Amino acid sequence: MKYNFFKILLFVSFFTSCEKDITGFDSEVINSDNAINFSTNSIEYGLTTRSQMVNPVQTNNLPSFLLGSYDHPQYGRSNSSFVGQMVPTEYNHDFGDNVVLDSVVLTIPYFSRGVETNEDGDITYEIDSVFGNSPIKISIYKNNFFFRTFDPFADFDTGQSYFSNGSLSVEEVINSGQLEGELLFEINDFVPSPEQINLTEIDTVGETFISQRLAPALRFKLNNPNDNFWESNFFENQDNQVLTNEPNFKEFFRGLYLKVESISNGSMMLLNFASSNSKLTIHYTSDNTNIGDNDTGTPNEIETNQHEYVMNFSGNLINLFDNETVVDVDLIDQTNGNENIYLRGGEGIISTLDLFSGTMTNDNGEVIDEFDHFKEFFYDEIADLPKRIINEAYIEFFVNQNFLNDDEPERIYIYNYENSSSLIDYFLDQSVSSLTVNAKINHLEPLKRDSLNEDRGVKYKIRITEHLNNLILRDSTNAKLALGVISDVASIQNFKTLDENFENENNKLAAGIILTPKGTTLHGNLSLDLEKRPKIKIYYTEPED
């Protein structure tokens, strides 16, 4: 569509000034004898919603990872396990003489923030992104599966993808037995805690004191299988090539597998395994020789000191999901859309949206597609000018409160389904917060709750004003959109899904959708409650003459 930019600029500028001061506009312009009169009205268009199951999604290289078990009241249980490669902070490490293992400790911090510090320096923390507070079973194994860096069946230097169902491709699947090597630790009743972790030492007079104060973390003291696992793998390999560089090390020690099993309603945690504070620390003692002074005849002295050998998670870090499928939307007839919109995070459920999916009657009495009506209503192709100016456009998605949900997600996310990109409204929304999870509140309003009804969710409001302006002024394609629950609206890096038919290579999922176990059910376009069906509502300004 071609149009006169100068005319539109004047037209838009004039209407913008009207929007900013509608009182002055009414008194000084509308009532003027020589003025053009304007009015503000609204119009609604339909849309069609179709829920669909998410294919296994790529989970290596995620910004963070889920660990735990989450029991959703409608969608069922989801378990998230983790497997990751590790590298030492130092190659060719000298363990010293007479090495004796003290302990091996795995530490993985939660996302947390300090809210209060007392006079002793102890901090009260709040932990973020922890869902549920019931026990789970965690088993930690030495991983025996080798995770290659590059895909040998793709173009040169193409990284290998690993998917949430434990596969590398449609044909190649990880043997779970290889993930479960030596069992290094097991706990049957783990519950995340927001408590500060205090590390203690004994001073020279035998008194115990706090040597370090750590933020809340998953922290386990690992076992030593056969009483020599760590010694034989590390101390006895001091001069071996396997400890001299990264490729050799990753081939030799293939990382850890943290397997989660549910024993109750469970708990799910979002953890930053890529942090330098996520580490496996081998504590040991060894002898160091202090060289004496030959001139004075001082003899050499042997001292026994404490040391650390530290490994961090690095390379391929992968989430593995195991979902119970209570609601399988693939079994629902969605020819004309949905009565309900089913949404679930992770390897869950999204919903596609076809905007302007009905028909309307135009000014000539013709029944035409809604999208054609929308373009005719707002733009005059002959004059090459807008007929009306869109002030605000939004869709409200109402929560179906007939479904039990004790932990409704605060945010949902709309995006272009055909290329997996955010809408222009997302990028133009500069609303910010100290927490990125609370950003973009103009485009993606947080869940409105009913304070009189146990804070049950009522509705989400999504503004698409600039998206619709693009359809008119820039002749953009009315692409299919999609909707999903999201943990953090700033986490929109896309990861591909495993498409068996390879029909759409652009079918990807934002990290924030992958990294939440939550779900909700909204009223769809065929809802029995007509008032709660989602609609495109547009407020616009137009000249009366």
C-alpha positions as CSV (number, residue, x, y, z in Angstrom):
1,M,0.0,0.0,0.0
2,K,1.4,3.4,-1.0
3,Y,0.4,6.5,0.8
4,N,1.4,10.2,1.3
5,F,3.7,10.2,4.4
6,F,3.3,14.0,4.7
7,K,-0.5,13.9,4.8
8,I,-0.4,11.0,7.3
9,L,2.1,12.8,9.5
10,L,-0.1,15.9,9.7
11,F,-3.2,13.7,10.3
12,V,-1.6,11.6,13.0
13,S,-0.1,14.6,14.7
14,F,-3.4,16.4,14.8
15,F,-5.2,13.4,16.3
16,T,-2.4,12.9,18.8
17,S,-2.8,16.4,20.0
18,C,-6.5,15.8,20.4
19,E,-5.9,12.6,22.4
20,K,-3.6,14.4,24.8
21,D,-6.1,17.1,25.8
22,I,-9.6,16.0,24.9
23,T,-11.2,18.7,27.1
24,G,-9.5,21.5,25.3
25,F,-10.3,19.8,22.1
26,D,-14.0,19.7,22.9
27,S,-14.2,23.3,24.0
28,E,-12.0,25.0,21.5
29,V,-12.3,22.8,18.3
30,I,-15.6,20.9,18.3
31,N,-17.6,24.0,19.3
32,S,-15.8,26.3,16.9
33,D,-17.9,27.4,13.9
34,N,-15.1,26.7,11.4
35,A,-13.7,23.5,13.0
36,I,-14.0,19.9,11.9
37,N,-15.9,17.9,14.5
38,F,-14.4,14.6,15.7
39,S,-15.8,11.7,17.7
40,T,-14.3,8.8,19.6
41,N,-16.0,5.4,19.1
42,S,-15.2,1.7,19.3
43,I,-15.6,-1.4,17.2
44,E,-15.1,-5.1,17.8
45,Y,-13.7,-7.9,15.7
46,G,-13.6,-11.6,16.3
47,L,-10.7,-14.1,16.6
48,T,-10.4,-17.8,16.6
49,T,-8.4,-19.7,19.3
50,R,-7.0,-23.2,18.9
51,S,-4.9,-24.8,21.6
52,Q,-2.0,-27.2,20.5
53,M,0.4,-29.4,22.3
54,V,4.1,-28.2,22.2
55,N,6.5,-30.6,20.6
56,P,9.7,-31.5,22.5
57,V,11.7,-28.2,22.7
58,Q,15.4,-27.5,22.7
59,T,16.7,-27.1,26.2
60,N,20.4,-26.8,25.9
61,N,21.7,-23.2,26.2
62,L,18.7,-22.0,28.1
63,P,19.4,-18.9,30.3
64,S,18.5,-21.0,33.4
65,F,17.0,-24.4,34.2
66,L,14.1,-26.0,36.1
67,L,14.6,-28.7,38.7
68,G,11.9,-30.3,40.6
69,S,8.3,-31.6,40.4
70,Y,5.1,-29.6,40.0
71,D,1.6,-30.9,40.3
72,H,-0.9,-28.7,38.4
73,P,-4.5,-29.2,39.6
74,Q,-5.8,-29.4,36.0
75,Y,-2.9,-30.5,33.8
76,G,-1.2,-33.0,36.0
77,R,2.4,-33.5,37.1
78,S,5.5,-32.3,35.4
79,N,9.0,-33.4,36.4
80,S,12.1,-31.5,35.4
81,S,15.5,-33.1,35.7
82,F,18.9,-31.8,34.6
83,V,22.1,-33.1,33.1
84,G,25.2,-30.9,32.5
85,Q,28.8,-31.1,31.6
86,M,31.5,-29.6,33.9
87,V,35.0,-28.2,33.6
88,P,37.6,-27.5,36.3
89,T,38.7,-23.9,37.1
90,E,42.3,-25.1,36.7
91,Y,43.9,-27.6,34.4
92,N,47.1,-29.6,35.3
93,H,46.2,-29.1,39.0
94,D,48.8,-30.2,41.5
95,F,47.1,-32.0,44.3
96,G,50.3,-32.4,46.3
97,D,51.6,-35.3,48.3
98,N,49.7,-37.6,50.7
99,V,46.4,-36.4,49.4
100,V,43.4,-37.2,51.7
101,L,39.8,-36.5,50.6
102,D,37.8,-34.4,53.1
103,S,34.4,-33.9,51.3
104,V,32.8,-33.2,48.0
105,V,30.1,-30.6,48.0
106,L,27.6,-29.6,45.2
107,T,26.3,-26.0,45.4
108,I,23.6,-24.5,43.1
109,P,22.2,-21.2,44.2
110,Y,18.5,-20.2,43.9
111,F,17.5,-16.9,42.5
112,S,17.2,-14.9,45.7
113,R,17.4,-11.4,47.1
114,G,18.2,-10.2,50.6
115,V,15.4,-8.2,52.3
116,E,16.9,-7.6,55.8
117,T,20.2,-7.8,57.6
118,N,20.6,-8.0,61.3
119,E,23.3,-6.6,63.5
120,D,25.3,-9.9,63.3
121,G,25.4,-9.7,59.5
122,D,22.8,-12.5,59.0
123,I,20.6,-11.9,56.0
124,T,16.9,-12.7,55.6
125,Y,16.3,-13.8,52.0
126,E,13.3,-14.2,49.6
127,I,13.8,-16.8,46.9
128,D,12.3,-16.3,43.5
129,S,10.9,-18.7,41.0
130,V,10.2,-21.6,43.4
131,F,6.8,-23.2,42.8
132,G,5.4,-25.4,45.5
133,N,6.8,-26.3,48.9
134,S,6.4,-30.1,49.2
135,P,9.1,-32.7,49.2
136,I,10.7,-34.2,46.1
137,K,13.2,-37.0,45.6
138,I,16.6,-36.0,44.0
139,S,19.2,-38.5,42.9
140,I,22.6,-37.4,41.6
141,Y,24.5,-39.6,39.2
142,K,27.8,-39.4,37.4
143,N,26.7,-39.0,33.8
144,N,28.2,-41.5,31.3
145,F,26.6,-40.2,28.1
146,F,28.9,-38.1,25.9
147,F,27.4,-34.8,24.8
148,R,28.9,-33.8,21.6
149,T,29.3,-30.1,20.8
150,F,28.5,-30.1,17.0
151,D,25.9,-31.8,14.9
152,P,27.7,-34.2,12.5
153,F,24.6,-34.4,10.3
154,A,24.2,-30.6,9.8
155,D,26.3,-27.9,8.3
156,F,29.9,-27.3,9.5
157,D,30.0,-25.7,13.0
158,T,26.3,-26.2,13.6
159,G,25.8,-26.8,17.3
160,Q,24.1,-30.0,18.5
161,S,20.6,-29.5,19.8
162,Y,19.3,-31.4,22.7
163,F,15.6,-31.6,23.4
164,S,13.4,-31.8,26.4
165,N,12.4,-35.5,25.8
166,G,16.0,-36.6,25.9
167,S,16.6,-36.7,22.2
168,L,19.1,-35.2,19.8
169,S,16.8,-35.5,16.8
170,V,13.8,-37.5,15.7
171,E,15.9,-40.6,15.2
172,E,18.5,-40.3,18.0
173,V,17.5,-40.6,21.6
174,I,19.7,-40.6,24.7
175,N,19.9,-43.9,26.5
176,S,18.6,-43.1,30.0
177,G,20.8,-45.9,31.4
178,Q,23.9,-44.0,30.3
179,L,22.8,-41.0,32.3
180,E,22.6,-43.0,35.5
181,G,26.2,-44.0,36.2
182,E,27.5,-44.1,39.7
183,L,25.0,-42.9,42.3
184,L,26.6,-40.1,44.1
185,F,23.8,-38.8,46.3
186,E,20.1,-39.4,47.1
187,I,17.6,-37.5,49.2
188,N,13.9,-38.5,49.5
189,D,12.5,-35.4,51.2
190,F,14.1,-32.3,49.8
191,V,12.3,-29.0,50.1
192,P,13.8,-25.7,49.0
193,S,14.6,-23.4,51.9
194,P,15.1,-19.6,51.9
195,E,17.5,-19.8,54.8
196,Q,21.0,-18.3,54.7
197,I,23.7,-21.0,54.7
198,N,26.3,-20.6,57.4
199,L,29.7,-22.3,56.9
200,T,31.7,-22.8,60.2
201,E,35.3,-23.3,61.1
202,I,37.1,-24.0,64.4
203,D,39.6,-21.4,65.6
204,T,43.0,-22.0,67.3
205,V,41.4,-22.3,70.7
206,G,38.7,-24.8,69.6
207,E,35.8,-22.3,69.3
208,T,33.4,-22.6,66.3
209,F,32.8,-19.5,64.3
210,I,30.9,-18.6,61.1
211,S,33.5,-18.3,58.3
212,Q,31.1,-17.7,55.4
213,R,27.5,-16.7,54.9
214,L,26.0,-17.9,51.6
215,A,22.8,-17.1,49.9
216,P,20.2,-19.8,49.8
217,A,21.2,-22.7,47.6
218,L,20.7,-26.4,46.8
219,R,23.8,-27.7,48.7
220,F,24.6,-31.4,49.0
221,K,27.5,-33.3,50.4
222,L,28.1,-36.1,47.9
223,N,29.0,-39.7,48.7
224,N,32.2,-41.5,47.8
225,P,31.2,-44.8,46.1
226,N,33.5,-47.7,47.0
227,D,35.3,-45.3,49.3
228,N,37.6,-44.3,46.4
229,F,35.5,-42.8,43.6
230,W,36.9,-39.3,43.8
231,E,40.4,-40.4,44.6
232,S,40.6,-42.8,41.7
233,N,39.1,-40.3,39.2
234,F,41.0,-37.2,40.2
235,F,43.9,-37.6,42.7
236,E,45.3,-40.7,40.9
237,N,45.0,-38.9,37.5
238,Q,47.1,-35.9,38.5
239,D,49.6,-36.3,35.6
240,N,47.2,-37.9,33.2
241,Q,46.1,-36.1,30.0
242,V,42.5,-36.4,31.0
243,L,42.9,-33.4,33.4
244,T,45.0,-31.2,31.1
245,N,42.5,-29.6,28.8
246,E,38.7,-29.1,28.2
247,P,38.1,-31.7,25.4
248,N,40.0,-34.4,27.3
249,F,38.3,-33.5,30.6
250,K,34.7,-33.6,29.1
251,E,35.4,-36.9,27.5
252,F,36.7,-38.3,30.8
253,F,34.3,-36.8,33.4
254,R,31.0,-36.3,31.6
255,G,29.2,-34.3,34.2
256,L,26.3,-34.8,36.6
257,Y,22.8,-36.0,36.1
258,L,20.2,-34.7,38.7
259,K,17.2,-36.8,38.4
260,V,13.9,-35.7,40.1
261,E,11.0,-38.0,41.1
262,S,7.8,-36.9,42.6
263,I,6.6,-38.2,46.0
264,S,3.9,-35.6,46.8
265,N,2.6,-32.3,45.3
266,G,6.3,-31.4,44.9
267,S,8.4,-28.3,44.4
268,M,10.0,-26.8,41.3
269,M,13.0,-24.5,41.3
270,L,14.5,-22.2,38.7
271,L,18.2,-22.5,39.1
272,N,21.2,-20.8,37.4
273,F,23.5,-23.7,36.7
274,A,25.6,-21.4,34.4
275,S,26.6,-19.2,37.4
276,S,30.2,-19.5,38.7
277,N,28.7,-20.1,42.1
278,S,27.1,-23.3,40.8
279,K,30.0,-25.7,41.4
280,L,31.3,-29.0,42.6
281,T,34.0,-28.6,45.1
282,I,36.4,-31.4,46.1
283,H,37.8,-30.5,49.6
284,Y,41.0,-32.3,50.5
285,T,44.3,-32.0,52.5
286,S,47.8,-32.6,51.2
287,D,51.4,-32.1,52.4
288,N,53.3,-29.0,51.3
289,T,57.1,-28.8,51.9
290,N,58.6,-25.5,53.2
291,I,62.2,-25.3,52.0
292,G,64.6,-24.6,54.9
293,D,67.4,-22.0,54.9
294,N,70.7,-23.7,53.9
295,D,72.8,-20.9,55.4
296,T,71.3,-21.2,58.8
297,G,70.8,-25.0,58.7
298,T,67.1,-24.7,59.1
299,P,65.6,-28.1,58.0
300,N,62.8,-28.5,55.5
301,E,59.3,-28.6,57.2
302,I,56.3,-30.5,55.9
303,E,52.9,-28.9,56.5
304,T,49.4,-30.4,55.9
305,N,47.1,-27.8,54.4
306,Q,43.5,-27.8,53.2
307,H,42.8,-27.3,49.5
308,E,40.0,-27.2,46.9
309,Y,39.5,-28.6,43.4
310,V,36.5,-26.8,41.9
311,M,34.5,-27.6,38.8
312,N,31.8,-25.4,37.2
313,F,28.9,-26.4,34.9
314,S,29.9,-25.5,31.3
315,G,29.1,-26.7,27.8
316,N,25.9,-28.6,27.2
317,L,23.5,-28.0,30.1
318,I,20.1,-29.7,29.4
319,N,16.6,-29.8,31.0
320,L,14.7,-33.1,30.6
321,F,11.0,-32.9,31.1
322,D,8.6,-35.7,32.0
323,N,5.0,-34.5,31.8
324,E,1.8,-36.2,32.8
325,T,-0.8,-35.4,30.0
326,V,-4.2,-35.1,31.7
327,V,-5.4,-32.6,29.0
328,D,-4.4,-33.6,25.5
329,V,-5.8,-30.9,23.2
330,D,-4.8,-32.8,20.1
331,L,-7.9,-35.0,20.9
332,I,-10.2,-32.0,20.9
333,D,-12.1,-31.0,17.7
334,Q,-11.0,-27.4,17.1
335,T,-12.2,-26.9,13.5
336,N,-14.0,-23.7,14.5
337,G,-11.9,-22.9,17.5
338,N,-12.0,-23.6,21.3
339,E,-14.6,-23.4,24.0
340,N,-11.5,-23.0,26.3
341,I,-8.0,-21.8,25.7
342,Y,-5.6,-24.3,27.4
343,L,-2.2,-23.0,28.3
344,R,0.7,-24.8,30.0
345,G,4.4,-23.9,30.3
346,G,7.4,-26.1,29.5
347,E,6.8,-28.8,26.9
348,G,3.2,-28.0,27.4
349,I,0.4,-26.2,25.5
350,I,0.1,-22.9,23.6
351,S,-2.8,-21.5,21.7
352,T,-2.8,-20.0,18.2
353,L,-4.9,-16.9,17.4
354,D,-6.4,-16.1,14.0
355,L,-7.4,-12.4,14.1
356,F,-10.3,-11.1,12.1
357,S,-11.6,-14.6,11.6
358,G,-15.3,-13.8,10.9
359,T,-17.4,-11.8,8.5
360,M,-19.0,-8.3,8.6
361,T,-21.2,-6.1,6.5
362,N,-19.5,-3.1,5.0
363,D,-21.0,0.3,4.1
364,N,-22.2,-1.0,0.8
365,G,-24.2,-3.8,2.4
366,E,-21.7,-6.5,1.3
367,V,-20.7,-9.3,3.6
368,I,-17.0,-9.5,3.6
369,D,-14.2,-10.9,5.6
370,E,-13.5,-9.1,8.9
371,F,-9.9,-8.3,7.9
372,D,-11.1,-6.7,4.6
373,H,-13.7,-4.8,6.6
374,F,-11.0,-3.6,9.1
375,K,-8.8,-2.3,6.3
376,E,-11.7,-0.5,4.5
377,F,-13.0,0.9,7.8
378,F,-9.7,2.5,8.8
379,Y,-8.1,3.3,5.5
380,D,-9.2,5.0,2.3
381,E,-7.1,3.5,-0.5
382,I,-8.4,5.9,-3.1
383,A,-7.5,9.0,-1.1
384,D,-4.5,7.2,0.2
385,L,-5.3,8.4,3.8
386,P,-6.5,7.0,7.0
387,K,-10.3,7.3,7.6
388,R,-10.0,6.8,11.3
389,I,-7.1,6.8,13.8
390,I,-6.7,3.9,16.2
391,N,-6.2,5.2,19.7
392,E,-6.1,1.9,21.5
393,A,-6.6,-1.7,20.6
394,Y,-6.6,-4.7,22.9
395,I,-7.8,-8.2,23.6
396,E,-9.0,-9.3,27.0
397,F,-8.6,-13.0,27.9
398,F,-10.8,-14.0,30.8
399,V,-9.8,-16.8,33.2
400,N,-12.3,-19.7,33.2
401,Q,-12.9,-19.9,37.0
402,N,-14.8,-23.1,36.6
403,F,-11.4,-24.8,36.5
404,L,-9.5,-25.2,39.8
405,N,-6.1,-23.4,39.7
406,D,-4.3,-22.6,43.0
407,D,-1.3,-20.9,41.4
408,E,-2.3,-18.9,38.3
409,P,0.5,-17.4,36.2
410,E,0.9,-13.6,36.5
411,R,1.7,-13.1,32.8
412,I,0.9,-14.4,29.4
413,Y,2.8,-13.6,26.2
414,I,1.5,-13.0,22.6
415,Y,3.8,-13.4,19.6
416,N,3.9,-14.0,15.9
417,Y,3.4,-17.7,15.5
418,E,4.8,-17.8,11.9
419,N,8.2,-16.4,12.7
420,S,8.2,-16.7,16.6
421,S,8.9,-13.0,17.0
422,S,7.4,-10.5,19.5
423,L,4.9,-8.0,18.3
424,I,6.0,-4.4,17.7
425,D,4.0,-3.4,20.8
426,Y,6.5,-5.4,22.9
427,F,9.5,-3.5,21.6
428,L,7.8,-0.1,21.9
429,D,6.7,-0.7,25.5
430,Q,9.4,0.9,27.6
431,S,7.7,0.2,31.0
432,V,10.4,-1.2,33.3
433,S,10.7,-2.6,36.7
434,S,13.5,-3.5,39.1
435,L,12.4,-7.0,38.3
436,T,12.3,-7.9,34.6
437,V,9.4,-10.2,35.4
438,N,7.3,-7.1,36.0
439,A,8.3,-5.3,32.8
440,K,6.2,-4.6,29.6
441,I,3.1,-4.0,31.7
442,N,1.5,-1.7,29.1
443,H,1.6,-4.3,26.3
444,L,1.2,-7.4,28.5
445,E,-0.9,-6.4,31.6
446,P,-0.4,-8.7,34.6
447,L,-3.3,-10.9,35.7
448,K,-6.1,-9.0,37.3
449,R,-7.3,-10.7,40.4
450,D,-10.6,-10.7,42.4
451,S,-9.7,-9.6,45.9
452,L,-13.2,-10.7,47.1
453,N,-12.9,-14.2,45.8
454,E,-9.7,-15.7,47.2
455,D,-7.6,-13.6,44.7
456,R,-8.8,-15.8,41.9
457,G,-7.6,-14.7,38.4
458,V,-10.1,-12.6,36.4
459,K,-8.5,-11.6,33.1
460,Y,-5.3,-10.7,31.2
461,K,-5.3,-7.6,28.9
462,I,-3.0,-7.5,25.9
463,R,-2.6,-4.2,23.9
464,I,-1.9,-4.6,20.2
465,T,-2.4,-1.0,19.0
466,E,0.8,-0.7,17.0
467,H,0.4,-4.2,15.6
468,L,-3.0,-3.2,14.1
469,N,-1.5,0.1,12.9
470,N,1.1,-1.9,11.0
471,L,-1.6,-3.9,9.3
472,I,-3.2,-0.7,8.0
473,L,-0.3,1.8,7.4
474,R,2.4,-0.7,6.3
475,D,0.2,-3.3,4.6
476,S,1.6,-6.0,7.0
477,T,0.4,-9.5,6.7
478,N,-2.3,-10.6,9.1
479,A,-0.1,-13.4,10.4
480,K,-1.3,-16.1,12.8
481,L,-0.4,-15.2,16.4
482,A,0.2,-17.4,19.4
483,L,-0.4,-17.2,23.2
484,G,1.5,-18.8,26.0
485,V,2.1,-18.5,29.7
486,I,5.5,-17.0,30.5
487,S,7.7,-16.8,33.6
488,D,9.6,-13.7,32.7
489,V,8.5,-11.4,29.9
490,A,12.1,-10.3,29.3
491,S,13.1,-13.9,28.5
492,I,12.1,-14.1,24.9
493,Q,15.1,-15.8,23.3
494,N,13.7,-18.5,21.0
495,F,14.5,-22.2,21.0
496,K,13.4,-24.6,18.3
497,T,10.9,-27.4,18.7
498,L,11.4,-31.0,17.4
499,D,9.2,-31.1,14.3
500,E,8.9,-34.6,13.0
501,N,7.5,-33.4,9.7
502,F,9.8,-30.4,9.4
503,E,6.9,-28.4,8.2
504,N,7.8,-25.1,9.9
505,E,11.5,-24.6,10.9
506,N,10.5,-21.2,12.4
507,N,8.2,-22.9,15.0
508,K,10.1,-21.9,18.1
509,L,9.3,-21.2,21.7
510,A,10.5,-18.3,24.0
511,A,12.7,-19.3,26.9
512,G,10.2,-17.8,29.3
513,I,7.5,-20.1,28.1
514,I,9.8,-23.1,28.5
515,L,10.9,-22.1,32.0
516,T,7.6,-22.2,33.8
517,P,5.6,-25.2,35.0
518,K,2.4,-23.1,35.5
519,G,-0.8,-23.2,33.4
520,T,-4.2,-21.7,33.1
521,T,-7.5,-22.1,31.3
522,L,-9.1,-19.1,29.6
523,H,-12.4,-18.6,27.8
524,G,-12.0,-19.3,24.1
525,N,-13.9,-18.0,21.0
526,L,-16.6,-20.7,21.5
527,S,-17.1,-20.1,25.2
528,L,-20.6,-20.6,26.5
529,D,-20.2,-17.3,28.3
530,L,-20.6,-14.9,25.4
531,E,-19.4,-11.9,27.3
532,K,-16.1,-13.6,28.1
533,R,-15.2,-14.6,24.6
534,P,-11.9,-12.9,23.5
535,K,-12.5,-10.1,21.0
536,I,-10.4,-7.4,19.4
537,K,-11.6,-4.1,20.8
538,I,-10.6,-1.0,19.0
539,Y,-11.1,2.6,20.2
540,Y,-10.7,5.1,17.4
541,T,-11.2,8.8,16.5
542,E,-12.8,9.9,13.2
543,P,-14.0,13.2,11.7
544,E,-17.8,13.6,11.8
545,D,-17.8,15.4,8.4
